[in-house]
C-alpha cells in the first residue's frame, strides 16, 4: 500500500511540474508573440486552464502532506483523545465536501462539453475534468487520515517555526 501511495505521489509531483512548465511556456509564448507583433490568441486561455489544473494538483499534494493552512491553536491544547476526536470530525467534514464535489462534478463536465474555448475549438469541459479526480483523491486521503487518528495519537503540537515547508 505504501508503494502505491509513493508511486501516486511521485506521479502527481511530475504532473504538477509538467503543468507548471506548460503554464510557464504558454505565458512566455504569449509575451514573445506580442513583442513580435503576432500575438497568439490561445496563450492566455491555455495558461488559465493550466493554472486551475496545477492548483488541483497542488491541493492534492498539500492534503497528502498535511501542509494546508491550519489554525490549530486550540486543538493543540486538547488532550490526545480529544485531539484525535477533533481530527476525525475535521476529516469527516472534508469527506463530506469532497463527496459533494464528486457528486456534482460529472454534471458540470457534461454541461460544458458543447461549450468551446474562446480562442481554440476545444471543449470547456477540460477545465472541470480535474474536479472528480481531485475529489476522489481527497476522499481517499481524508479516509486514511481518519484511520490514522482512530488508530493512534494525532501528531503532537509543533513548536513555532518547526513546521515543514
PASEBA-1860 file (N, C-alpha, C; in nm, 3 decimals):
! residues 165
1> XXXXXXXX> 0.082/-0.120/0.000/0.000/0.000/0.000/0.087/0.126/0.000 ~ 0.194/0.121/0.077/0.283/0.237/0.083/0.352/0.261/-0.052 ~ 0.381/0.151/-0.123/0.442/0.166/-0.255/0.349/0.236/-0.351 ~ 0.220/0.199/-0.344/0.121/0.262/-0.431/0.109/0.411/-0.398 ~ 0.106/0.442/-0.268/0.097/0.582/-0.226/0.219/0.660/-0.273 ~ 0.337/0.601/-0.260/0.460/0.669/-0.304/0.460/0.689/-0.455 ~ 0.415/0.587/-0.529/0.412/0.597/-0.675/0.312/0.703/-0.721 ~ 0.195/0.706/-0.658/0.097/0.807/-0.698/0.144/0.948/-0.662
9> XXXXXXXX> 0.211/0.960/-0.547/0.263/1.093/-0.513/0.372/1.136/-0.609 ~ 0.459/1.045/-0.648/0.564/1.078/-0.745/0.502/1.118/-0.879 ~ 0.401/1.042/-0.923/0.334/1.076/-1.049/0.265/1.211/-1.039 ~ 0.207/1.240/-0.925/0.140/1.368/-0.905/0.240/1.483/-0.905 ~ 0.355/1.461/-0.845/0.460/1.564/-0.848/0.504/1.593/-0.991 ~ 0.525/1.485/-1.067/0.566/1.502/-1.208/0.458/1.577/-1.284 ~ 0.332/1.540/-1.262/0.221/1.607/-1.330/0.217/1.755/-1.293 ~ 0.238/1.786/-1.165/0.236/1.926/-1.121/0.349/2.005/-1.188
17> XXXXXXXX> 0.465/1.945/-1.199/0.578/2.013/-1.264/0.550/2.034/-1.412 ~ 0.497/1.931/-1.478/0.465/1.941/-1.620/0.359/2.050/-1.643 ~ 0.257/2.052/-1.558/0.153/2.154/-1.570/0.210/2.294/-1.548 ~ 0.294/2.307/-1.447/0.355/2.438/-1.420/0.445/2.483/-1.534 ~ 0.523/2.390/-1.589/0.608/2.425/-1.704/0.525/2.458/-1.827 ~ 0.414/2.385/-1.847/0.324/2.416/-1.958/0.265/2.555/-1.943 ~ 0.225/2.589/-1.821/0.171/2.723/-1.796/0.277/2.829/-1.822 ~ 0.399/2.806/-1.774/0.509/2.899/-1.799/0.535/2.912/-1.948
25> XXXXXXXX> 0.531/2.800/-2.020/0.552/2.804/-2.165/0.444/2.885/-2.236 ~ 0.319/2.871/-2.193/0.210/2.948/-2.253/0.229/3.098/-2.229 ~ 0.265/3.132/-2.108/0.284/3.274/-2.076/0.401/3.332/-2.154 ~ 0.512/3.258/-2.160/0.629/3.306/-2.236/0.594/3.317/-2.384 ~ 0.525/3.218/-2.439/0.485/3.224/-2.580/0.396/3.345/-2.605 ~ 0.306/3.374/-2.512/0.219/3.490/-2.528/0.296/3.620/-2.525 ~ 0.390/3.633/-2.433/0.469/3.756/-2.423/0.557/3.774/-2.547 ~ 0.626/3.668/-2.586/0.716/3.676/-2.702/0.636/3.705/-2.829
33> XXXXXXXX> 0.524/3.638/-2.846/0.446/3.661/-2.969/0.391/3.803/-2.974 ~ 0.357/3.861/-2.860/0.310/4.000/-2.860/0.424/4.095/-2.894 ~ 0.541/4.065/-2.842/0.657/4.150/-2.871/0.695/4.144/-3.018 ~ 0.670/4.031/-3.081/0.700/4.017/-3.223/0.589/4.072/-3.312 ~ 0.479/4.115/-3.250/0.369/4.174/-3.326/0.274/4.073/-3.387 ~ 0.288/3.948/-3.349/0.197/3.843/-3.397/0.141/3.767/-3.276 ~ 0.052/3.831/-3.200/0.005/3.769/-3.076/-0.072/3.639/-3.101 ~ -0.045/3.543/-3.016/-0.116/3.415/-3.020/-0.238/3.428/-2.929
41> XXXXXXXX> -0.354/3.405/-2.983/-0.477/3.428/-2.907/-0.503/3.323/-2.800 ~ -0.445/3.207/-2.813/-0.478/3.096/-2.723/-0.394/3.092/-2.596 ~ -0.286/3.167/-2.589/-0.191/3.150/-2.477/-0.251/3.190/-2.342 ~ -0.326/3.299/-2.337/-0.384/3.342/-2.209/-0.484/3.239/-2.156 ~ -0.571/3.194/-2.244/-0.673/3.098/-2.201/-0.611/2.965/-2.161 ~ -0.513/2.918/-2.237/-0.447/2.792/-2.202/-0.374/2.805/-2.068 ~ -0.310/2.919/-2.044/-0.242/2.940/-1.916/-0.341/2.940/-1.800 ~ -0.460/2.998/-1.821/-0.561/2.999/-1.716/-0.608/2.856/-1.685
49> XXXXXXXX> -0.631/2.777/-1.787/-0.674/2.638/-1.765/-0.565/2.559/-1.693 ~ -0.442/2.579/-1.736/-0.331/2.508/-1.672/-0.313/2.552/-1.527 ~ -0.342/2.678/-1.498/-0.337/2.727/-1.361/-0.437/2.652/-1.273 ~ -0.557/2.632/-1.324/-0.659/2.559/-1.249/-0.613/2.415/-1.224 ~ -0.564/2.350/-1.327/-0.519/2.211/-1.313/-0.402/2.203/-1.215 ~ -0.309/2.297/-1.224/-0.195/2.300/-1.132/-0.243/2.320/-0.989 ~ -0.342/2.406/-0.971/-0.399/2.427/-0.838/-0.457/2.300/-0.780 ~ -0.527/2.221/-0.861/-0.583/2.096/-0.812/-0.473/1.996/-0.777
57> XXXXXXXX> -0.368/1.990/-0.860/-0.256/1.900/-0.829/-0.190/1.943/-0.697 ~ -0.172/2.073/-0.680/-0.114/2.123/-0.554/-0.204/2.096/-0.435 ~ -0.334/2.106/-0.456/-0.428/2.080/-0.347/-0.418/1.934/-0.301 ~ -0.408/1.843/-0.395/-0.397/1.701/-0.359/-0.265/1.675/-0.287 ~ -0.156/1.731/-0.339/-0.026/1.712/-0.274/-0.025/1.771/-0.133 ~ -0.082/1.889/-0.117/-0.085/1.952/0.015/-0.169/1.871/0.113 ~ -0.279/1.814/0.066/-0.363/1.732/0.154/-0.287/1.607/0.197 ~ -0.215/1.546/0.104/-0.139/1.425/0.138/-0.028/1.454/0.238
65> XXXXXXXX> 0.032/1.570/0.227/0.143/1.607/0.317/0.096/1.677/0.444 ~ -0.033/1.700/0.452/-0.090/1.774/0.564/-0.028/1.913/0.577 ~ -0.011/1.978/0.464/0.052/2.109/0.466/-0.043/2.222/0.426 ~ -0.173/2.194/0.425/-0.269/2.303/0.405/-0.265/2.393/0.528 ~ -0.302/2.516/0.510/-0.304/2.610/0.622/-0.405/2.560/0.725 ~ -0.361/2.553/0.848/-0.446/2.508/0.958/-0.418/2.594/1.079 ~ -0.521/2.639/1.141/-0.506/2.713/1.265/-0.546/2.618/1.376 ~ -0.448/2.566/1.445/-0.475/2.463/1.544/-0.433/2.503/1.685
73> XXXXXXXX> -0.441/2.631/1.713/-0.404/2.682/1.845/-0.484/2.612/1.954 ~ -0.615/2.599/1.933/-0.700/2.538/2.034/-0.687/2.386/2.033 ~ -0.675/2.329/1.915/-0.665/2.183/1.904/-0.538/2.133/1.973 ~ -0.428/2.208/1.960/-0.302/2.166/2.021/-0.309/2.166/2.174 ~ -0.400/2.239/2.231/-0.413/2.246/2.377/-0.501/2.134/2.433 ~ -0.562/2.056/2.345/-0.650/1.949/2.390/-0.570/1.826/2.431 ~ -0.627/1.743/2.518/-0.562/1.616/2.549/-0.566/1.525/2.425 ~ -0.480/1.425/2.420/-0.467/1.341/2.299/-0.598/1.282/2.247
81> XXXXXXXX> -0.683/1.230/2.334/-0.806/1.169/2.288/-0.899/1.274/2.224 ~ -0.909/1.390/2.285/-0.992/1.497/2.228/-0.932/1.546/2.097 ~ -0.800/1.554/2.088/-0.733/1.596/1.964/-0.764/1.498/1.852 ~ -0.761/1.368/1.884/-0.794/1.266/1.784/-0.939/1.278/1.740 ~ -1.027/1.303/1.835/-1.170/1.317/1.803/-1.194/1.436/1.712 ~ -1.131/1.549/1.744/-1.146/1.669/1.661/-1.090/1.643/1.521 ~ -0.978/1.573/1.513/-0.919/1.541/1.382/-1.015/1.455/1.300 ~ -1.079/1.360/1.363/-1.175/1.274/1.292/-1.293/1.357/1.242
89> XXXXXXXX> -1.343/1.448/1.325/-1.455/1.534/1.284/-1.413/1.624/1.167 ~ -1.294/1.680/1.175/-1.244/1.766/1.065/-1.236/1.686/0.936 ~ -1.177/1.566/0.943/-1.163/1.485/0.822/-1.299/1.439/0.770 ~ -1.394/1.415/0.859/-1.529/1.379/0.815/-1.592/1.496/0.738 ~ -1.568/1.618/0.783/-1.615/1.736/0.709/-1.551/1.746/0.572 ~ -1.421/1.718/0.566/-1.350/1.719/0.438/-1.411/1.614/0.344 ~ -1.438/1.495/0.397/-1.500/1.389/0.316/-1.637/1.434/0.267 ~ -1.716/1.496/0.352/-1.849/1.542/0.314/-1.842/1.638/0.195
97> XXXXXXXX> -1.756/1.739/0.204/-1.746/1.837/0.095/-1.684/1.776/-0.030 ~ -1.587/1.687/-0.014/-1.528/1.622/-0.132/-1.629/1.531/-0.200 ~ -1.714/1.464/-0.122/-1.817/1.380/-0.183/-1.920/1.465/-0.258 ~ -1.950/1.583/-0.205/-2.040/1.674/-0.277/-1.976/1.716/-0.410 ~ -1.848/1.745/-0.406/-1.776/1.780/-0.529/-1.776/1.663/-0.626 ~ -1.753/1.545/-0.574/-1.753/1.425/-0.657/-1.891/1.400/-0.717 ~ -1.995/1.428/-0.641/-2.132/1.406/-0.687/-2.172/1.501/-0.800 ~ -2.134/1.628/-0.788/-2.182/1.728/-0.884/-2.084/1.759/-0.997
105> XXXXXXXX> -1.960/1.717/-0.987/-1.864/1.750/-1.093/-1.893/1.681/-1.227 ~ -1.940/1.556/-1.232/-1.971/1.499/-1.364/-2.078/1.578/-1.440 ~ -2.178/1.628/-1.369/-2.281/1.708/-1.435/-2.222/1.838/-1.487 ~ -2.129/1.896/-1.412/-2.063/2.020/-1.456/-1.980/1.994/-1.581 ~ -1.911/1.883/-1.584/-1.833/1.847/-1.703/-1.927/1.826/-1.822 ~ -2.033/1.751/-1.800/-2.127/1.724/-1.909/-2.191/1.852/-1.962 ~ -2.225/1.943/-1.873/-2.289/2.068/-1.912/-2.197/2.155/-1.998 ~ -2.067/2.136/-1.986/-1.972/2.218/-2.060/-1.909/2.147/-2.179
113> XXXXXXXX> -1.954/2.028/-2.211/-1.896/1.954/-2.324/-1.914/2.027/-2.457 ~ -2.028/2.092/-2.476/-2.053/2.158/-2.604/-2.014/2.306/-2.603 ~ -1.955/2.353/-2.494/-1.907/2.491/-2.486/-1.759/2.490/-2.526 ~ -1.723/2.580/-2.616/-1.584/2.583/-2.662/-1.507/2.697/-2.597 ~ -1.375/2.679/-2.594/-1.287/2.787/-2.551/-1.314/2.906/-2.643 ~ -1.280/3.022/-2.600/-1.297/3.141/-2.683/-1.196/3.141/-2.797 ~ -1.075/3.095/-2.770/-0.967/3.109/-2.867/-0.937/2.984/-2.948 ~ -0.978/2.869/-2.902/-0.942/2.742/-2.967/-1.066/2.652/-2.964
121> XXXXXXXX> -1.086/2.573/-3.068/-1.203/2.484/-3.068/-1.184/2.360/-2.980 ~ -1.166/2.383/-2.851/-1.158/2.276/-2.752/-1.273/2.291/-2.654 ~ -1.313/2.183/-2.594/-1.426/2.184/-2.502/-1.389/2.252/-2.370 ~ -1.479/2.334/-2.320/-1.459/2.398/-2.189/-1.468/2.296/-2.076 ~ -1.517/2.177/-2.106/-1.523/2.071/-2.005/-1.383/2.033/-1.957 ~ -1.280/2.061/-2.038/-1.143/2.032/-1.997/-1.107/2.100/-1.866 ~ -1.165/2.216/-1.842/-1.137/2.290/-1.719/-1.185/2.212/-1.597 ~ -1.294/2.136/-1.612/-1.357/2.072/-1.498/-1.318/1.925/-1.479
129> XXXXXXXX> -1.240/1.870/-1.569/-1.200/1.730/-1.558/-1.123/1.699/-1.429 ~ -1.041/1.790/-1.376/-0.972/1.758/-1.251/-1.063/1.749/-1.128 ~ -1.185/1.802/-1.136/-1.272/1.803/-1.018/-1.299/1.664/-0.961 ~ -1.351/1.569/-1.038/-1.377/1.437/-0.977/-1.249/1.365/-0.937 ~ -1.142/1.387/-1.010/-1.014/1.323/-0.976/-0.965/1.376/-0.841 ~ -0.967/1.509/-0.826/-0.923/1.569/-0.700/-1.015/1.530/-0.586 ~ -1.145/1.528/-0.611/-1.240/1.491/-0.506/-1.216/1.349/-0.459 ~ -1.196/1.256/-0.552/-1.170/1.117/-0.514/-1.040/1.105/-0.435
137> XXXXXXXX> -0.938/1.177/-0.479/-0.810/1.173/-0.406/-0.824/1.232/-0.267 ~ -0.902/1.337/-0.253/-0.921/1.399/-0.122/-1.002/1.308/-0.029 ~ -1.103/1.241/-0.082/-1.180/1.146/-0.002/-1.088/1.034/0.048 ~ -1.007/0.979/-0.041/-0.916/0.871/-0.002/-0.816/0.919/0.102 ~ -0.760/1.037/0.082/-0.662/1.090/0.176/-0.725/1.118/0.312 ~ -0.844/1.178/0.312/-0.912/1.207/0.439/-0.947/1.078/0.512 ~ -0.986/0.975/0.437/-1.017/0.846/0.500/-0.894/0.787/0.567 ~ -0.780/0.798/0.500/-0.654/0.749/0.559/-0.622/0.827/0.685
145> XXXXXXXX> -0.638/0.959/0.681/-0.608/1.041/0.798/-0.706/1.011/0.912 ~ -0.831/0.981/0.880/-0.927/0.942/0.984/-0.885/0.810/1.048 ~ -0.844/0.714/0.966/-0.799/0.585/1.020/-0.676/0.601/1.107 ~ -0.584/0.686/1.065/-0.465/0.712/1.147/-0.503/0.774/1.280 ~ -0.600/0.865/1.280/-0.644/0.928/1.404/-0.715/0.827/1.494 ~ -0.788/0.734/1.434/-0.856/0.631/1.513/-0.755/0.535/1.574 ~ -0.652/0.499/1.498/-0.553/0.402/1.544/-0.462/0.453/1.654 ~ -0.425/0.578/1.645/-0.326/0.625/1.740/-0.331/0.774/1.759
153> XXXXXXXX> -0.239/0.825/1.839/-0.242/0.968/1.868/-0.212/1.052/1.744 ~ -0.283/1.164/1.734/-0.254/1.261/1.630/-0.123/1.327/1.669 ~ -0.044/1.365/1.572/0.088/1.421/1.598/0.082/1.531/1.703 ~ 0.183/1.532/1.786/0.191/1.634/1.892/0.205/1.772/1.830 ~ 0.168/1.873/1.903/0.177/2.009/1.850/0.319/2.046/1.810 ~ 0.329/2.128/1.706/0.458/2.177/1.660/0.499/2.299/1.741 ~ 0.628/2.312/1.760/0.678/2.437/1.817/0.677/2.541/1.707 ~ 0.661/2.667/1.739/0.657/2.772/1.634/0.782/2.765/1.547
161> XXXXX> 0.761/2.765/1.417/0.873/2.770/1.322/0.927/2.635/1.281 ~ 0.881/2.524/1.340/0.939/2.395/1.301/0.850/2.317/1.204 ~ 0.745/2.380/1.151/0.659/2.312/1.055/0.735/2.293/0.924 ~ 0.718/2.177/0.860/0.785/2.156/0.731/0.725/2.244/0.623 ~ 0.808/2.289/0.534/0.761/2.373/0.423/0.729/2.292/0.303
END
